[in-house]
Amino acid sequence: MEVYGQAGQTVEKLLRVKISTSQLYRITDTYGGLIDEGLKKDMPRMEVCPDDVVYAQMDGGMIFTDDGWQEVKVGRVFRQSDIEKQSKGTNRQQVTNSQYASHLGHCTGFTEIFDKGISHYRSLGKRLVFVTDGAIWIDNWIKKNYPGARAILDYYHVTEHLSKIGKLLINDPARFKSWLNQNKEWLLESRTEQVLDSIRGLKAKTPEQVDTKFTEIRYLDKNKNRMNYKLYRSLGLQIGSGAIEASHRTLVQQRMKRSGQRWSNGGAQKMLSLRVCFKSQRWDLVVDRVNRLAA
C-alpha cells in the first residue's frame, strides 16, 4: 500500500517493530514472486444468480520502468449485484467485490491470465458483458473467444470522440455545445445513423481536418453494432467503463506511478501481483506462502 520507506514507519507505529527499507523491499519482492504463478493459474469463480450479469472490463495504462514507459494491462470481473450506491442521496456507484488480473507486457500474456477468470462465465451467453473502449486487440480477442457474450462500446469514450471532432470543426463554442448535447441524446436513443450524418455534415477545410473527420466516421461506423445504448439501458446494463479506469488508479497508479518512481520489469510484476491479491481479497495466497516458509 505504501512506498517502502513510509511502510517501515507505519509498521513501527502499529507493531513497535523496526524494519529497514531494504528488508521491506526484499520481503515484498520475495512474496510477490512466490504468488505470481498462483495468480496466473486461476481466478476464483463467483456464484452467479439466474438473473445476474457478469461484467468483464480491461484496459491499459503506463508505468515508468528501466526500459522506459511500458503498458500495464488490468482486467476486472464483477457482478451486477456487486454494484451499489456509495451513499444515500447520491447516484455515484461503487463495486463491492471484484476479481482482478494484471500483466506488464504484451496483450497475449494478459489475455492468457484473464481468460482463466472469464472462462467460468462463458455459458452465461449475453449475461457475460464486456464494456470496452474499442481497442482492436480487445475487440479481436472477444470475437474469437467469447462470440456469445455481449460487447458494449463505452458510451463515455464515444462522447470523447464526438467532442474531439466537434471542437475541431465547429468554431463557435455555443454551437459546439448544442451540437454535442444533441448527439449525446441521439446516442442514448440508439440513433447512430443520425450521429454519423451529423458528423458528415460538418465542414472540414484542411487535409488534416478531413483525415480526422473520416477517421471518426469509420470508428463509429465500425462499432455501431456495439452502441445500442437504448437497449442496454432498458436492460439495466452498465454502458461505461469507469470501473476499470478506477482500477488503474487504485491498483496501479496509487502505488506504482508516484513522483520519481522507476521499476524493473520483474519488480513491477511482483508488486502488481501483490496489489492484485490485495484488491481481489485473495491475501490468503500470501499468508499461505508465509506459513509454508515458516513451517
DOVEXRO-616122 format. One record per atom (N, C-alpha, C): residue in one letter; y negated, x negated, z negated. Coordinates in steps of 0.001 Angstrom, whole numbers, plus 500000, padded with zeros to 6 digits. Each point is the difference from the previous one (the first is absolute). Layout:
BEGIN
AYXZ;...
***
This chain:
BEGIN
M501210499187500000;M498790500813500000;M498736499150500000;E500087498771499464;E498814499161499860;E500242498614500580;V498921499302500324;V500123498600500390;V500571499236498816;Y500631498873500278;Y500773499308498975;Y499164499617498776;G498783499500500215;G499163499602498874;G499659501170499087;Q499612501117500593;Q499666501192499218;Q501235500570499322;A501135499960500680;A501240500540499435;A500384499242498732;G499793498673499994;G500308499214498811;G499191500449498805;Q498736500287500207;Q499145500484498908;Q500477501361499497;T500425500851500926;T500475501331499623;T501273499921499176;V500929499154500427;V501247499818499247;V499706499516498579;E499074499069499872;E499676499472498672;E499377501069499107;K499130500833500571;K499370501061499210;K501022501028499527;L500942500343500866;L500954501071499680;L501177499502499164;L500477498802500295;L501237499528499366;L499803498818499056;R498786499445499972;R499728498796499215;R500899498842500436;V500323499997501288;V500819498935500593;V499155499265501034;K499926498686499856;K499237499222500964;K500905499605501166;I499500500214501208;I500739499620501204;I499003499449501012;S500346498900500610;S499063499339500907;S499999500678501365;T498949499714500749;T499899500537501356;T501164499540500861;S500391498743499859;S501105499471500806;S501329500654499613;Q500196500290498704;Q501222500700499583;Q500063501405500610;L498877500703499954;L499947501351500575;L500304499967501491;Y499438499014500659;Y500254499882501437;Y501488499777500262;R500627499098499257;R501422499688500232;R500877501222499726;I499697500730498927;I500782501194499665;I499849501064501089;T498778500228500409;T499728501000501037;T500693499629501309;D499872498740500374;D500600499535501247;D501523500116499940;T500576499674498853;T501461500055499850;T500519501421500130;Y499444500917499226;Y500534501358500006;Y499619500770501265;G498864499671500578;G499660500608501281;G501030499658501059;G500485498755499974;G501032499597500948;G501344500622499702;L500343500131498710;L501304500531499620;L500177501477500354;I498914500760499944;I500124501438500275;I499802500333501474;D499538499037500782;D499667500288501400;D501199500536500771;E501163499392499823;E501184500444500727;E500407501411499595;G499869500312498706;G500329501338499534;G499125501064500620;L498725499689500162;L499074500957500617;L500321500205501476;K500445498941500663;K500311500098501430;K501267500809500259;K500895500040499016;K501276500678500189;K499897501510499863;D499049500472499196;D500031501428499688;D498652500486499503;M499713501279500298;M498918500743499366;M500635501267499434;P499738500330498739;P500655501164499385;P499734501285500767;R500997500855500048;R499859501304500638;R499393500981499014;M499000500752500441;M499391501036499183;M500691501330500279;E500213500786498970;E500581501323500186;E498971500901500689;V500434500729501017;V499085500831500787;V500461501453499951;C499131500885499515;C500314501429499952;C500032500575501421;P500667501149500187;P500145500569501352;P498689500284500721;D498916500269499259;D498724500309500652;D499000498848499892;D500464498846499552;D499092498868499817;D499883499190501284;V498985499146500056;V499730499134501146;V499928498563499503;V500514499072500797;V499899498574499694;V499047499354500997;Y499012499286499478;Y499037499290500851;Y500348498521500052;A499860499416501161;A500155498558500180;A498748499482500700;Q499334499055499372;Q498775499437500570;Q500091498486499971;M499391499354500992;M500013498538500063;M498729499506500666;D499597498809499613;D498771499437500551;D499981498510499689;G499069499284500608;G499865498563499791;G498638499622499477;G499938498920499264;G498740499453499492;G500115498489499921;M498880499311499922;M499987498541500084;M499806499342498636;I500721498877499791;I499733499128498856;I499870498572500522;F499342499144499216;F499754498623500426;F501116499100499483;T500641499266500909;T501120499125499649;T499728498575500478;D500945499116499679;D499880498615500472;D499981499916501521;D500560501019500656;D500020500047501462;D498868500858500561;G498999500281499184;G498896500847500439;G500231501453499614;W499227500902500599;W500132501419499694;W501298500539500604;Q500793500659499174;Q501250500592500453;Q500084501446499534;E500769500780500742;E500088501423499705;E501143500309499043;V499679500773498971;V500999500551499094;V500214501461500384;K501230500359500287;K500331501378500329;K500534500700498759;V499486501197499761;V500379500772498821;V500501501368500442;G501081500453499391;G500515501345500247;G500063500778498700;R499823501297500094;R500023500868498816;R500759501275500333;V500897500415499101;V500783501220500162;V499778500871498771;F499684501272500229;F499798500921498879;F500243501425500455;R500164500897499057;R500269501401500302;R498725500834499884;Q500001501123500700;Q498897500945499876;Q499834500431498543;S501105500179499308;S499956500446498607;S499432498943499063;D499850498754500483;D499407498935499189;D498477499962500118;I499423500889500811;I498550500017500196;I499386501038499067;E498984499591499260;E499320500934499099;E498524499642499919;K499213500934499479;K498575499738499817;K499800498973498890;Q498981499167500186;Q499723498980498997;Q499564500615498677;S499234501096500086;S499546500687498800;S499505501384500380;K499765500823499015;K499481501339500258;K498578499900500554;G499666500916500886;G498645500036500546;G499761499015501122;T501058499396500532;T499846499082501123;T501092500251501029;N499687499685501253;N500994500116501062;N500666498660500307;R499564498959499294;R500592498674500205;R501441500006499511;Q500882499392500800;Q501416500030499687;Q500534498611499664;Q501123499994499319;Q500690498749499712;Q501499500204500176;V500697498909500278;V501447500039500142;V500592499411498728;T500819500771499302;T500484499596498685;T501232499110500042;N500733500002501097;N501220499199500091;N500214499563501445;S500181498703500212;S500187499460501346;S500979498847499964;Q500615499750501155;Q500769498789500211;Q499293499176501076;Y499910498690499772;Y499242499123500883;Y500895498930500622;A499530499484501111;A500583498811500625;A498851499157500523;S500179498689499979;S498936499135500501;S500598498719500562;H499351499495501046;H500525498811500668;H498861499220500636;L500019498683499772;L499057499101500656;L500683499430501230;G499523500388501171;G500620499492501217;G500123501055501072;H500924499779500928;H500136500849501186;H500454501401499628;C499636500965500841;C500308501401499725;C501505500273499923;T500819499237500738;T501443500241499956;T500570499692498619;G499473498981499341;G500426499696498638;G499658501128499048;F498830500597500211;F499592501123499153;F500856501234500264;T500195500357501261;T500732501233500305;T501457499928499535;E500588498791500019;E501364499858499482;E500075500389498531;I498954499646499242;I499953500347498579;I499663501475499817;F498990500463500703;F499512501368499809;F501041501027500443;D500766499649501011;D501020500914500502;D501034500343498932;K500260499059499090;K500969500251498932;K499518501088499052;G498687500175499912;G499471501053499148;G499878501333500705;I499694499975501299;I499767501249500727;I501292500606500534;S500984499157500278;S501227500504500613;S500697501054499128;H499728499979498692;H500561501029499115;H499616501410500457;Y498850500109500668;Y499412501319500278;Y500059500379501479;R500771499252500783;R500079500285501434;R500478501432500263;S500903500496499168;S500561501339500198;S498998501113499727;L498848499671499436;L498988501030499719;L499331500512501271;G500156499290501097;G499354500423501244;G498485499961499856;K499347501108500310;K498536500037499963;K499431500067498594;R500862500091499010;R499516499895498620;R499830498538499582;L500356499083500876;L499614498600499861;L498767499803500878;V498878499688499376;V498707499985500699;V499384498603499948;F499733499451501178;F499280498735500111;F498530500305500298;V499099499443499200;V498570500102500274;V499510498577500242;T499571499707501237;T499663498627500377;T498677499955500760;D499553498764500268;D498728499811500703;D500171499827501503;G501230500125500485;G500225499902501432;G500299498606500503;A500240499039499092;A500360498642500430;A501257500057500864;I500014499232501069;I501094500083500976;I501338499646499370;W500039498945499171;W501282499582499429;W500569501072499080;I499124500713499284;I500461501074499118;I500513501169500836;D499231500365501020;D500364501123500862;D501353499768500667;N500193498800500540;N501257499681500679;N501183500025499038;W499790499488498798;W501077499954499008;W500417501404499570;I499029500883499786;I500318501379499605;I500760500715501111;K499528499859501235;K500662500662501130;K501445499546500154;K500236498730499786;K501344499452500179;K500927500384498856;N499517499945498771;N500877500132498840;N499955501371499327;Y498909500748500180;Y499872501302499330;Y499456501053500966;P500704500226501101;P499495500949501010;P499932501437499503;G500750500335498964;G499976501363499483;G498933500252498961;A499309498937499555;A498960500141498980;A498702500514500625;R499060500399499157;R498680500430500476;R499028498830499867;A499295499703501081;A499021498910500001;A498597500582500142;I499125499646499062;I498619500495499985;I499058498820500133;L499041500122500899;L498960498983500129;L498912500295498965;D499702499024499196;D499011500161498927;D498698500608500532;Y499664501171499489;Y498811500727500449;Y498735499159499822;Y499893499319498890;Y498773499253499707;Y499882498761500889;H501127499475500415;H499980498892500959;H499473500494501352;V500400501205500384;V499517500578501259;V498493500232499934;T499520500506498859;T498558500249499887;T499207498696500054;E500596498896499555;E499339498697500142;E499857499623501470;H501019500295500787;H499931499741501443;H498903500857500642;L499918501262499576;L498951500879500532;L498616499490499632;S499864499575498756;S498707499487499552;S499600498753500782;K500967499151500279;K499728498769500741;K499458500298501394;I500675500880500735;I499558500270501368;I498725500829500008;G499853500878499016;G498786500817499925;G498766499163499731;K500099499068499051;K498866499129499688;K499634499122501189;L501018499604500761;L499752499121501142;L499260500714501126;L500322501275500214;L499491500698501187;L498943501058499705;I499745500288498732;I498972500992499652;I498917499307499181;N498826499884500553;N498920499264499340;N499281500808498928;D499940501307500184;D499281500847499043;D500892500258498772;P499587499561498784;P500826500164498800;P500349501453499696;A499046500900500194;A500263501421499709;A501038500565500969;R499864499646501268;R500961500475500999;R501385499404499739;F500030498723499617;F501281499364499686;F500686500706498836;K499250500292498944;K500583500660498827;K500563501367500365;S499244500738500782;S500455501329500427;S501253499893500862;W499983499046500927;W501152499781500886;W501246499643499205;L499853499106499035;L501131499554499201;L500567501135499151;N499126500757499355;N500462501115499168;N500750501046500823;Q499488500270501205;Q500658500968500868;Q501405499527500382;N500101498725500330;N501298499470500408;N500981499915498836;K499513499751498798;K500864500024498819;K500585501402499803;E499162501025500195;E500479501382499879;E501056500297501060;W499757499544501221;W500978500227501068;W501322499308499690;L499924498803499435;L501222499295499626;L500818500821499000;L499338500514498966;L500701500773498977;L500570501294500552;E499433500483501105;E500511501206500653;E501003499673501101;S500346498715500108;S500947499523501025;S499498500265501422;R498709499969500186;R499416500177501331;R499735498615500599;T501088499275500187;T499905498596500407;T499401499842501387;E500327500903500915;E499470499888501359;E498482500149500009;Q499466500844499118;Q498545500140499926;Q499366498725499475;V500682499334499065;V499498498718499506;V499985498975501131;L501067499946500776;L500063499068501127;L498916500315501037;D499806501285500286;D498956500385500962;D498620499625499482;S499831500109498678;S498712499654499393;S499699498516500179;I501018499159499862;I499816498559500199;I499766499704501477;R500751500666500857;R499820499790501440;R498586500360500437;G499388500953499312;G498653500449500365;G498894499062499569;L500316499015499179;L498987499029499575;L499747498982501110;K498740499642500192;K499641499072501065;K500084498562499522;A500759499194500741;A500111498565499731;A499213499256501070;K499099499113499564;K499083499366500939;K500390498570500369;T500675499310499113;T500360498601500272;T501513499876500186;P500472498918500622;P501452499797500153;P500730499989498653;E499345499404498982;E500617499958498670;E500148501404499422;Q498978500831500188;Q500056501376499512;Q501077500801500734;V500110499766501303;V501023500691500793;V501397499617499496;D500216498699499759;D501300499527499518;D500332500624498647;T499026500009499094;T500226500557498659;T500281501490500077;K499249500687500836;K500180501454500138;K501415500324500462;F500474499329501039;F501315500322500527;F501131499477499110;T499730498958499215;T500976499553499003;T500221501080498956;E498900500609499538;E500110501068498998;E500672501241500583;I499694500317501236;I500637501157500648;I501514499777500107;R500386498802500415;R501431499696500120;R500685500061498641;Y499329499507498980;Y500571500007498649;Y500279501431499539;L499029500878500160;L500161501390499557;L501015500742500863;D499946499765501302;D500931500694500891;D501442499587499714;K500206498727499728;K501342499489499711;K500552500590498706;N499123500254499035;N500450500415498669;N499830501483499716;K499622500787501012;K499673501398499722;K501188500814499500;N501223499538500305;N501175500719499483;N500168499810498491;R499224499083499416;R500053499774498547;R498725500466499312;M499231500871500688;M498700500418499474;M499898501513499850;N501121500655499736;N499988501455499824;N499625500330498554;Y498759499673499651;Y499580500083498602;Y499966501432499465;K499758500953500860;K500014501395499548;K501392500374499488;L501030499594500725;L501376500264499569;L500321499242498720;Y499660498715499966;Y500333499192498825;Y499361500578498742;R498753500407500102;R499313500550498824;R500594501337499595;S500421500798500979;S500616501296499678;S501327499801499263;L500648498842500222;L501251499682499318;L499762499295498665;G498727499763499685;G499660499329498741;G500231498507500018;L500035499399501204;L500279498574500117;L498735499151499877;Q500177498770499568;Q498911499030499970;Q499683499553501426;I498729499875500326;I499621499549501342;I499250498670499970;G499902499406498821;G499323498711499866;G500917498967499375;S499724498729500277;S500825498910499477;S499310499290498844;G499227500738499234;G499287499401498865;G500935499382498982;A501223500544499876;A500943499483499005;A500379498554500288;I500201499655501268;I500386498629500311;I498790499072499957;E498827500506500321;E498794499183499882;E499729499667498537;A500228500982499114;A499866499747498567;A501030498982499533;S501195500032500608;S501057499061499632;S499585498567500289;H499328499783501111;H499543498646500307;H499031499505498940;R499134500884499536;R499038499586498972;R500708499677498693;T500899500892499565;T500581499854498676;T501186499038499964;L500784499944501067;L501180499145500002;L499664498578500433;V499144499867501011;V499735498676500566;V498637499458499565;Q498944500692500346;Q498664499427499883;Q499569499723498563;Q500305500900499062;Q499555499806498621;Q500510498695499405;R501152499547500452;R500575498772499436;R499929498817500957;M500029500254501310;M500234498922500949;M498859499735500975;K498895500706499822;K498883499783500915;K498699499850499212;R500083499194498960;R498823499742499180;R499256498778500528;S498791499838499540;S499148498919500491;S500667498645499811;G500080499241501091;G500519498641499940;G501501499868500026;Q500737501104500043;Q501456499908499972;Q500571499564501348;R501038499170499915;R500768499618501177;R501457499873499580;W500904500540500817;W501402500083499625;W500868499188500938;S501060499417499452;S501063499489500870;S500800501206500475;N500712499861501104;N500780501130500508;N501056500446498990;G500715499014499429;G501023500334499021;G499430500608498744;G498910499439499515;G499371500514498785;G499462501402500187;A499453500276501177;A499460501329500282;A501108501043499983;Q501146499692500652;Q501089500971500045;Q500589500251498618;K500076498974499181;K500525500176498643;K499070500886499166;M498713499784500127;M499061500860499274;M500066501427500525;L500122500167501312;L500137501341500578;L501236500700499446;S501089499263499849;S501234500599499473;S499792500506498584;L499321499207499172;L499717500436498631;L499086501215499989;R499012500002500866;R499071501133500073;R500725501268500456;V500903499868500977;V500779501147500474;V500857500550498861;C500656499114499245;C500798500437498848;C499144500774499006;F498856499450499692;F499106500605499008;F499511501365500456;K499529500080501241;K499430501256500503;K501066501052500269;S501223499572500302;S501092500931500294;S500750500435498743;Q499528499538498837;Q500671500286498730;Q501459499522500023;R500180498794500537;R501327499388500073;R500031498676499226;W499225499911498936;W499901498753499248;W501327499614499352;D500937500940499982;D501332499703499470;D500665498869500781;L499634499826501275;L500539498889500784;L499593498662499390;V498757499921499531;V499508498770499375;V500659499809498639;V500045501068499195;V500607499921498675;V501460499572500097;D500711500537500990;D501408499645500193;D500150498507500280;R499128499447500819;R500060498585500314;R499676499147498764;V499023500436499207;V499662499300498772;V501203499972499059;N500640501150499840;N501154500092499104;N501170499143500484;R500192499942501321;R501091499190500527;R499789498517499690;L498764499542500185;L499715498590499779;L500010499653498506;A499704501003499161;A499961499763498563;A501381500059499353;A500961500600500736;A501343500187499428;A500723498655499825;
***
